[in-house]
Amino acid sequence: MHNQSGKNDVLISAAIAARRARDRELENALINPSMVELFKTVLDHAFLLPLMELKLNQCTSFQGGQILTQQNLAQPFCFSSATPLLFGKTFISLEVTTIGENEFREASQELPYGRHLAYFERALSTYSCIDFGTGVCGTQVFIERAVLSSDQSVIERIVDAETGESHFSVEEIEKVVGGCYSRENPVFPSIARGAVVDLENKASL
């Protein structure tokens, strides 16, 4: 769309509209102005949201993972799967560093109305991961649990924390989903998880 001066400002308009819609949703849902300010502060922070996602949900978006690794708040970790069908397969997980732990504590203490942080964390726990269309990075625990639970919605989104390449081929996904680990393995029993938010398709799974 062009404005009267002939300038194509569609990206500017889209960015402003997205922020207004987000703020309006927070204000309508939270009511309490102090909670609204806390939520906005966390969402606008340079790294706090992906760091909290990785700490609490064991997973963040690939974009979020890149932010964390660039600041040494999290780092890729190579491990070999111990799951029967994928035994020995190498994965690259994303793990919070000591620097990340320290920065999280410091950033949390500086938040306005920090007494409401537990409420934000509960809101965070309602979803498992948010996929912007480029996949998600998870900790070793997250990846192994997804495999052992045969959770296809998660498995097909997990990517290498360094390259963004998918960890699973179509054949491996079919193998894992058909394996029904959740009924066989007592270590990672099938558990209720938060939603998988697929922003590319605007859906919650």
KAVENMO-V449611 format. One record per residue. N is the residue number from 1. RES is the residue in one letter. PHI is phi in radians with two decimals (999 if undefined). PSI is psi in radians with two decimals (none if undefined). NEAR is the number of other ideal C-beta (glycine too) atoms within 8 Angstrom. Layout:
n->{N & N}
res->{RES & RES}
phi->{PHI & PHI}
psi->{PSI & PSI}
near->{NEAR & NEAR}
//
This chain:
n->{1 & 2 & 3 & 4 & 5 & 6 & 7 & 8 & 9 & 10 & 11 & 12 & 13 & 14 & 15 & 16 & 17 & 18 & 19 & 20 & 21 & 22 & 23 & 24 & 25 & 26 & 27 & 28 & 29 & 30 & 31 & 32 & 33 & 34 & 35 & 36 & 37 & 38 & 39 & 40 & 41 & 42 & 43 & 44 & 45 & 46 & 47 & 48 & 49 & 50 & 51 & 52 & 53 & 54 & 55 & 56 & 57 & 58 & 59 & 60 & 61 & 62 & 63 & 64 & 65 & 66 & 67 & 68 & 69 & 70 & 71 & 72 & 73 & 74 & 75 & 76 & 77 & 78 & 79 & 80 & 81 & 82 & 83 & 84 & 85 & 86 & 87 & 88 & 89 & 90 & 91 & 92 & 93 & 94 & 95 & 96 & 97 & 98 & 99 & 100 & 101 & 102 & 103 & 104 & 105 & 106 & 107 & 108 & 109 & 110 & 111 & 112 & 113 & 114 & 115 & 116 & 117 & 118 & 119 & 120 & 121 & 122 & 123 & 124 & 125 & 126 & 127 & 128 & 129 & 130 & 131 & 132 & 133 & 134 & 135 & 136 & 137 & 138 & 139 & 140 & 141 & 142 & 143 & 144 & 145 & 146 & 147 & 148 & 149 & 150 & 151 & 152 & 153 & 154 & 155 & 156 & 157 & 158 & 159 & 160 & 161 & 162 & 163 & 164 & 165 & 166 & 167 & 168 & 169 & 170 & 171 & 172 & 173 & 174 & 175 & 176 & 177 & 178 & 179 & 180 & 181 & 182 & 183 & 184 & 185 & 186 & 187 & 188 & 189 & 190 & 191 & 192 & 193 & 194 & 195 & 196 & 197 & 198 & 199 & 200 & 201 & 202 & 203 & 204 & 205}
res->{M & H & N & Q & S & G & K & N & D & V & L & I & S & A & A & I & A & A & R & R & A & R & D & R & E & L & E & N & A & L & I & N & P & S & M & V & E & L & F & K & T & V & L & D & H & A & F & L & L & P & L & M & E & L & K & L & N & Q & C & T & S & F & Q & G & G & Q & I & L & T & Q & Q & N & L & A & Q & P & F & C & F & S & S & A & T & P & L & L & F & G & K & T & F & I & S & L & E & V & T & T & I & G & E & N & E & F & R & E & A & S & Q & E & L & P & Y & G & R & H & L & A & Y & F & E & R & A & L & S & T & Y & S & C & I & D & F & G & T & G & V & C & G & T & Q & V & F & I & E & R & A & V & L & S & S & D & Q & S & V & I & E & R & I & V & D & A & E & T & G & E & S & H & F & S & V & E & E & I & E & K & V & V & G & G & C & Y & S & R & E & N & P & V & F & P & S & I & A & R & G & A & V & V & D & L & E & N & K & A & S & L}
phi->{999 & -1.91 & -1.50 & -1.11 & -1.47 & 1.49 & -1.50 & -1.46 & -2.00 & -1.09 & -1.21 & -1.10 & -1.09 & -1.15 & -1.13 & -1.16 & -1.12 & -1.13 & -1.18 & -1.10 & -1.15 & -1.09 & -1.13 & -1.12 & -1.12 & -1.11 & -1.13 & -1.27 & -1.46 & -1.67 & 1.15 & -1.12 & -1.02 & -1.20 & -1.17 & -1.02 & -1.12 & -1.08 & -1.04 & -1.09 & -1.10 & -1.13 & -1.14 & -1.58 & -1.17 & -1.07 & -2.51 & -1.13 & -1.11 & -1.08 & -1.18 & -1.16 & -1.05 & -1.19 & -1.24 & -1.59 & -1.75 & 1.15 & -2.80 & -2.60 & -1.19 & -1.05 & -1.07 & -1.09 & -1.10 & -1.14 & -1.06 & -1.19 & -1.20 & -1.12 & -1.84 & 1.03 & -1.48 & -2.62 & -2.45 & -1.11 & -2.38 & -1.61 & -2.53 & -1.81 & -1.19 & -1.84 & -1.26 & -0.94 & -1.26 & -2.09 & -0.99 & 1.54 & -1.16 & -1.54 & -2.14 & -1.97 & -1.65 & -2.21 & -2.14 & -1.16 & -1.56 & -1.08 & -1.08 & -1.08 & -1.09 & -1.15 & -1.13 & -1.10 & -1.08 & -1.15 & -1.13 & -1.13 & -1.22 & -1.60 & -1.22 & -1.26 & 0.96 & -1.06 & -1.11 & -1.62 & -1.08 & -1.07 & -1.18 & -1.10 & -1.12 & -1.16 & -1.13 & -1.11 & -1.29 & -1.29 & -2.15 & -1.51 & -2.79 & -2.07 & -1.86 & -1.45 & 2.03 & -2.03 & 1.68 & -2.29 & -1.93 & -2.33 & -1.28 & -1.03 & -1.04 & -1.09 & -1.14 & -1.11 & -1.15 & -1.10 & -1.16 & -1.23 & -1.68 & 0.92 & -1.54 & -1.07 & -1.04 & -1.55 & -0.95 & -1.25 & -1.84 & -1.24 & -2.17 & -1.09 & -1.13 & -1.61 & -1.83 & 1.45 & -1.35 & -1.09 & -1.38 & -2.16 & -1.39 & -1.02 & -1.11 & -1.19 & -1.10 & -1.11 & -1.13 & -1.20 & -1.10 & -1.34 & -1.36 & 0.91 & -0.99 & -1.08 & -1.65 & -1.96 & -1.81 & -1.41 & -1.30 & -2.12 & -1.13 & -1.09 & -2.25 & -1.20 & -2.08 & -1.28 & -1.18 & -1.68 & -1.63 & -1.78 & -1.26 & -1.06 & -1.81 & 0.91 & -2.44 & -2.10 & -1.89}
psi->{2.42 & 2.50 & -3.07 & -0.43 & -0.03 & 0.11 & 2.29 & 1.76 & 0.49 & -0.63 & -0.65 & -0.82 & -0.70 & -0.72 & -0.77 & -0.71 & -0.69 & -0.74 & -0.72 & -0.71 & -0.71 & -0.84 & -0.67 & -0.71 & -0.73 & -0.80 & -0.66 & -0.61 & -0.60 & -0.52 & -1.01 & 2.03 & -0.61 & -0.63 & -0.72 & -0.79 & -0.71 & -0.85 & -0.79 & -0.71 & -0.78 & -0.78 & -0.52 & -0.15 & 2.62 & -0.60 & -0.10 & -0.69 & -0.94 & -0.56 & -0.73 & -0.69 & -0.78 & -0.66 & -0.78 & -0.71 & -0.11 & 0.35 & 2.59 & 2.98 & 2.82 & -0.70 & -0.76 & -0.67 & -0.65 & -0.69 & -0.77 & -0.75 & -0.61 & -0.47 & 0.18 & 0.50 & -0.37 & 2.72 & 2.59 & 2.54 & 2.24 & 2.28 & 2.77 & 2.33 & 2.47 & 0.06 & 2.48 & -0.90 & -0.40 & 0.48 & 2.23 & -0.18 & 2.37 & 2.33 & 2.69 & 1.88 & 3.14 & 2.13 & 2.43 & 2.36 & 3.01 & -0.67 & -0.72 & -0.73 & -0.77 & -0.76 & -0.61 & -0.79 & -0.79 & -0.79 & -0.66 & -0.65 & -0.41 & -0.06 & 2.50 & 2.44 & 0.80 & -0.28 & -0.32 & 0.09 & -0.60 & -0.59 & -0.69 & -0.72 & -0.63 & -0.67 & -0.67 & -0.60 & -0.14 & -0.27 & 2.65 & -0.78 & 2.75 & 2.13 & 2.02 & 0.01 & -0.10 & 0.15 & 3.13 & 2.69 & 2.44 & 2.87 & 2.99 & -0.73 & -0.77 & -0.82 & -0.83 & -0.68 & -0.69 & -0.72 & -0.83 & -0.33 & 0.01 & 0.73 & 1.57 & -0.67 & -0.54 & -0.83 & -0.77 & -0.11 & -0.24 & 2.23 & 2.85 & 2.22 & -0.34 & -0.79 & -0.37 & 0.06 & 2.51 & 2.45 & -0.33 & 2.36 & 2.91 & -0.72 & -0.70 & -0.66 & -0.77 & -0.65 & -0.81 & -0.80 & -0.63 & -0.23 & -0.39 & 0.87 & -0.61 & -0.38 & -0.18 & -0.50 & 2.11 & -0.22 & -0.77 & 1.34 & 2.72 & 2.20 & 2.74 & 2.31 & 2.91 & 3.04 & 2.62 & 2.00 & 2.00 & 1.63 & -0.49 & -0.70 & 0.11 & 0.94 & 2.73 & 2.13 & none}
near->{6 & 6 & 7 & 3 & 4 & 5 & 6 & 5 & 9 & 7 & 6 & 7 & 9 & 8 & 8 & 8 & 8 & 8 & 8 & 8 & 8 & 9 & 10 & 8 & 8 & 11 & 9 & 7 & 6 & 9 & 6 & 7 & 5 & 9 & 12 & 12 & 10 & 15 & 12 & 10 & 10 & 12 & 8 & 5 & 9 & 4 & 12 & 11 & 10 & 14 & 17 & 13 & 15 & 19 & 9 & 9 & 14 & 9 & 12 & 14 & 15 & 13 & 9 & 13 & 15 & 8 & 12 & 17 & 14 & 6 & 9 & 9 & 13 & 13 & 8 & 11 & 9 & 7 & 8 & 7 & 12 & 5 & 11 & 6 & 8 & 11 & 8 & 6 & 8 & 8 & 11 & 12 & 15 & 16 & 10 & 12 & 10 & 5 & 9 & 15 & 9 & 8 & 12 & 13 & 8 & 8 & 12 & 10 & 7 & 5 & 11 & 7 & 9 & 9 & 4 & 11 & 10 & 6 & 8 & 12 & 10 & 8 & 8 & 11 & 9 & 7 & 12 & 9 & 15 & 9 & 14 & 9 & 5 & 9 & 11 & 14 & 15 & 14 & 12 & 11 & 8 & 12 & 13 & 12 & 12 & 12 & 13 & 12 & 12 & 13 & 9 & 9 & 8 & 13 & 14 & 9 & 11 & 14 & 14 & 10 & 11 & 7 & 6 & 8 & 6 & 9 & 9 & 10 & 6 & 6 & 6 & 10 & 12 & 8 & 10 & 15 & 9 & 7 & 10 & 7 & 15 & 11 & 5 & 6 & 9 & 3 & 5 & 9 & 7 & 5 & 6 & 2 & 7 & 8 & 8 & 13 & 11 & 10 & 9 & 7 & 5 & 5 & 6 & 7 & 7}
//
